[in-house]
């Protein structure tokens, strides 16, 4: 389904998603044409994912390529996709999500009208566990890199979701997905793109993102694994320029508070106190943010 000049590669990383993978694949294969390809990368699944992939290959012969690798985590799969995909532009679609109907046509037309773009932030439809749907648009893309980075990292006015973002392969020359993170590995990449590349928005939905009720313990373990190292990774010199470093302190405080809240909800009171203390030391004004200080007080009352 590809030519020598492949415009778009949709990459589906999968690890133990045998039950949901067919839905993701089917959402893509019926949109493919000669300019687009689908690449499935199995990250060492231990369930029956290989069998499911073989069944899909029989159902849709010559519609996609399959790569199998030793388990290394989501970041390692996305990095493999960068190396192995043929397209000039890449979409990373999680195996439990879907490409929205007509998404490839929307992307192709957007690139035709904006050939200089290196990053397209699209909308998505959020699907809750009970099937309720809501449409989310990315928000306005500021013109200046510093404003874009602030809108994404701090103000939360620019919403980016994997599956609903399109990236030119050239954007990865500054840095790839950090493989030592098991969560939030996309944040440093999104940050470097916003700080350095031509970015545009596409207000139509490009993906259906399925929300799952992960346990608080699971969320905490993933967040803790990256911890505050995420701040240094986002603001590494190879990813963002000196003009963006003014945001580092505020992002550090925000990251402390995010980890505080996650630890608090998981019942990890000692760690919650530690993260809250770090936030206060960096910016005393955290104390007057009552939504956090009240929770922090409760952790000390349980001490």
N, C-alpha and C positions, 0 to 999 in steps of 0.2 A: 504493500500500500504506500510505498514511498518512492520518490524520485531522487536523483542526485542532489537536487536543491530542495531539501526538505525544509519547509517553513516552520512547522510546529511539531514538537514531541510532547506527548502526554506521558508522564512517568508515574506508574503506580507502584510505590513500595508496599510490600506486604509481609507481615509476620504473624502467623497463626490467625489469619482472617478468612479461613476457608469458607465459612458460612456466608460472609458478606462480599467476598471478592467478585463473584459473578455479577452482582448488581453494579459494582463500579465499572467492570469491564464492559458490560452491555451498554452503559451510559455513554461510552466512548466509541465503541466499534461502529455503531450505526451513523456516526458523524464523520468518520474518517474518509479522506480522499487521497489523491496522489501526492498532495503537498504535506500530509500529516501522517504521523505514526503513533503507535501505542507501544510502550515498553513496560513490561512487568518485571519487577526485580524482587525475587523471593529471598528474604534475609534469614535464611536458615530455619524456616518454619519447622516445628515439631508436630504439628497436627497434619491433617490430610490435604493441606494446601497444594502440594505437588500433584496429587490425584485430581483435584479440582481444576488445576491449570491444564492438565492433559485433556480433561473433558472439554474445557473451553477451546482448546486448540482444535479438537475435532468438530466443535460447533462452528467455529469461526476460523477456518484454515487460512493461513497467510494474512491474517488481520493484525497480528501483533508479534513482537519478539519477547522471549523470556530469558532472563538471566537469573541464575541461582548462585548465591554467595554464602559464605560463612557468616553467622550472625554477628553483627557489629553495631546495631542500633540504627535509628532512623537517619541520623546525620550521615552515617557511612553509606546508606542506601542512596540518599540524595546525591552525595558526591560521586557515587558510581554512575548514577544517572547522567550527571554532567559529562562524564567521560564517554559514556556509551551511546547516548542519544545522538541522533543525526540532525535534529532540528536546530535552526538558528534561535528559536524561542522555545522555552521550556515551561510546562505546567506540571507541578508536583501534586498529584491527586491522591489523598489518603485512601486506603483500600476499603474503609468503611463509609466513604462519601461517594458522591456522584457528580459527574459533569452535567451541568444544566442543559436542557434541550436547546439546541441552536447555538451553544457556546462557541464552538469552533468557527462558525460563520461570523459571529460577532467579533471574535478575535481577529480573524483574517481581514475583515473590513476596517477594523480600527487600525491595524498595522498599515493597511493601504493608505488610509487617510493621515496617519502619523508615522511615516517611515523612520523618523528620527528617534522614536520612543525606544527605550531600553527596559522599561518597567511599566506594566499595566496593572493598576489596582482595580479589580472588578468587584461587583456586588455578589452577594450570595444569599441563598435561602437557608435559614436555620430551621432544622427539623428536630423537635423535641422527642423524647422517648414515647410520648403518648400520641405522636403524629401531628401535633400542631406545627404550623409553619409561619414564619415571619421573614420578611425580606429586609436585608440590610445593605445599604449602599456604602461605599468606601469613605465618602465625605470629600470635601474640597481639597485638592492638591495644591498647597502653597507653592509659589514660584521659587522662593529662595531655599537652598538646602537646609540652613539652620532652622527656618520656620517649619519645613517639612519634618525634620527630625523632632522638633518640639511637639508638633501636632501628633506624631505617632507615639513617641516615648512617654511624654509627660501629660499633655492635655487630653489624650485619647480621642482626638477629633478626626483622626485618620485611621480607619479600621482596615487591617490587612489580614487576609486568611489564605493559607495554603489551599490550592485548588481553585481559588478565585483570583490568583495573581499570575501574571505571565512575565517571565524574565528572559532577556536576551542572554545568551551564553557568555557574552563578553563581560557581563557584570561580575562574574566570578573570578576575574583575574586578580582582584584585590584581596579576595579571601573566600574560602568555601565554608561549608557548614562545620562548626567545631565539633569533632567527634567525641570529645571528652564530656559533652553535655548530653544528658538523656532526656531533657526537656528544654524548652525555650531556645533550642538551637537555631530557630529561624530568626530570632530577634537580631542577632549581630548581622546577619545577611540583609535583612530588610533595612537595618540602619545604614549599612554601607551603601546600599543602592540609593536610598533617599538622599544621602549626603553627597553623592557623586554623579548620579546618572540623570538622563532625561526621563522624567516620570510623567505618566498620564493616567487618567481615570476612565473607566468604562462603567457607566451606571447600570447596565443590564446585569442580571445575575449570571455568573459563570459556573457556579457550583451549588449543589445542595449539601450542606454540612450537617451531619447527624450528630446530635449532642448525646453524650452518655453520662450516666450518673456514677462517675468514678468515685471510689471511696475516699474519704478525707485522708486516710492513712496513705493511700496510693498517691494522691496529689501532693501530700507533704513530702513523701520520700523522693519524688521526682524533683520538686522544687529545691529541697535541701541539697540534692546531689550537685546542682549547679551553684547554689548559694550566691554569695556576693561576687564570685569570680565572673559572673555574667557581666558585671559593670565594666571590668577591665577589658573583657573581650569586645564588648560593644564599642568602647572608646579606644581601642588599640589604634596606633598610628597608621597601620596598614589599611584600616577600614574607614576611618573618618578623619577629616582634616583638622588642623589646629583651631579653625574658626568654630568648630562644633564642640570643642572641649569645655566651653562654658556651661554646657548642660550636664556635665558628668556628676557634679555634686548633687544636683536635684534628682538625677536618676538614681544615684546611690541611696539617697533618702527614700525615694519611692520603692526601690527594691527591698530595702530593710523593712519597710512597712508591709510590703506584699508578703515577705517571708514571715513577718510577725503574725499577720492575719492567718496565713496558712497553718503555722504552728499552733496558734491559739485555737483554731477550729479543730485541729487534730488532737487537742488536749496536751500538747507538748509545752507546758507552761514555762519551764526553765529556758528553753530555746526561744520561746516567744518573748520573754523578758530580755534576753540577750539582744535580739534583733531590735526591739523597741529602744533599748538603751543606746545602741549604735546610731539609730535614727536621731535620737535626741542630741547626742554628742555632735552630730553633723549639723543639726539645725534645731535649736531649742523651740522653734515655733511649732514643732510637732506636738508639744504639750498642750497647745490650745486647739488641737484638732480632736474634738471630743469623741468622735467615732472610734478613734484609736486609743486615746488616753483612758477612757472608761474601761475598755477591754484590758488594757495593760494593768490598771489598778486591780481588776479582778484576779489577774494572775499573781500579783503580790499578796493579795488577801488569802490565796490558797497556798502560799509558800510556807 
